Amino acid sequence: MWLSQVTLLRVIGHVLAKVDVETSTLHKRAINDMWAKWKVERGHNWIFWDFIEDERNNLLKAYQFGVEVDEKGLFHDTLDMDGHQLLREAIYWWRDQLEELELAL
């Protein structure tokens, strides 16, 4: 489940950058601006860079899981956070980003 959830979180960004960007010039500009903002404001967008991107890379490129199962459930040792909470944070972050994109379009 962890692998599929993290992969699907990263797929959103992939589709934006590779598919949706081709929809129109306005889409291309808005999506590229969004990516540029995420890169400049890495600390503010940590959930993407430190969790979604890193965890997807660890899973798909090295088949290493960033979470471990403990007595409370999933725990992400590197980020010192509950794995389920990280998933929620990532979903909320994507929701906010997509709402912002819709306003720009």
N, C-alpha and C positions, 0 to 999 in steps of 0.2 A: 504494500500500500504506500509506503514512504516513497519508494522510487517513482511510482506513477504520480503521486501528488506533487512532488518536487518537479518532475518533468513537465507536468501540465502547467505549473506556475511559470516555468521558463518558456514554454511554448507561446504564451501570450506575447511576450516581447519579441520572439522570433517571428510570429505572424505579423505583428506591427511593422517590424523592420524589413521583412522580405515580401510580404503580400499586400498588406494594407497601404504601404507607402506608394504602391503603384496605382492606387485608385484614382488619384488626381494630383495636380500640382499643389493644391491646398493641403491634401493629406500628407504629401511628401514633406512639405515645409513644416507642418505642425508636428509630425512624428519625429522628424530629424531634430527639431527644436527641443522636443521632449527628451530625446536621448542625450542631446548636448547638455541640457539642464541636469539630468541625472549624473552625468560624468563630472560636471563642475561642482555639484552639490552632493558629492559621494557620502558625506557624513549624514546628511538629511535623508538620503535614500539608501541607508545602510542595509535595509531589509532586502533590497535587490542585489547589491554587490556582495554583501557578507553572508547572505543566506541563499537567496534564489540562485544567483549565478555560481557562487562557490560550491554550494551543495550539489547542484546539477553537474558541474564539472567533476566533482569528486565521485559522484555516483556513476556517471556515464563514461568517464575517461579512466577512472582507476577502480571502479566498483568498491569504493570505500564509503561507508555510511557515517554521517556526522552525528547521528543519534545512537544512543544505546537505550536498551530497555532496562529500567530499574523498577523498584517496588512501586513507584508512583506512575509509571508509564514510560513515555519517551523523554529523553533528556539530551539536549545538544550541548556537549561539553565545551566546545570551542566558544560558543556564544553564551554559555552559562544560562541557558533558557530551556523551558519546557518545549518539547518538539511540537506539541499541539498548539501552543501559544504562538510559536513561530509561524506555523501554517496560517493561523488566524490573522496575524499581523501582515503576512504577505498578501492574503486575500483582500484585506482592508486597503493595503497600499495600492494594489492593482485597481481596486474599485475607485479610489481617489484619482489615480492617474488617468483612468479611462473616462471618468466624469470630466476631468480637466481637458482632456483631448476633445471630447464631445463639445464642450463650450468653445474651444478654439476653431472647431469646424462649423 
